[in-house]
Amino acid sequence: IEDIYAFNKSIGNKLKNSYSGFKAGIILMKNDEAKSIGLKSSKKITIFNGPIECLYLEYELYHGSHKKSVEKTI
């Protein structure tokens, strides 16, 4: 894969748009690639694939945003 960041972003988009209501787990090498998925993980665990340090990331998938809307009072 020539552009791993674009590939990871496409995985994040597919998960968010097609699997709302599910959980997904991904194992990545431990580096900045996790941010390129574009989703906030609900669980992050350091694991080892043999001698390679990796991250297990778990995502709770939903449509829209989890940010709470704040009502403005005047």
N, C-alpha and C positions, 0 to 999 in steps of 0.2 A: 504494500500500500504506500503510495507516494506521499499522500498528505493525511497522516494519521489524525490530525486535529479535525479536518473536514469529515473524515470517516466517523470519528467519535460523535461529532455534532449531529450527523445524520442518524446515528443510533439513538441519541437523546431525543431528537425530533420524532422519530418513529415510535419510540416508547411512549412519549407524552401524547401523541395524536391517535395512536391505535390501541393502547392498552390501559386506558383510564379505568381506575378501580382495582388494578392489579398491583403486585409488588414485583420488582425485577432486581436481580443481583448480577453484578459485573465484577470480574477480576481483571485488574490492570497492573502493569508494572508501576512501582511506586515513584511517581514523578508528577509533573504538572498536567499530564494527560487527563486526569479526572475532571479538571475544570472545563475541558473542551466538550464534555458531554452536555453541559448546559443545564443540568438539573441539580437540585440540592439533595444530597444523600441523607437518608434518615438513619443510616448506620454506616460506620467506617471502621474497618478492622484491618490491622496489619497482619498479613499471612506470608508464608514462604512457599514458593513453588520450587522445591529442591533448594538450591542456594540463592535463588532470586527473590528479593524482597518485593512483595506485591501488596496491593490494597484490594480488599473485598468491599464493594460499595453496594448498599441496598437502597432502593428508591421506592417510595410510595407514589404511585402514578395517579395523576388527577388532571382534569381540564382546568384551565384558568390559573389563578394565583391563590396562594394560601394567605397572602397579606390581608390583614383585617382592614376593612374600610373604616376610616375615622370620620365621624360626623362633626362638622364644624358648628359651633354654637355662636350666635351673634348676640 
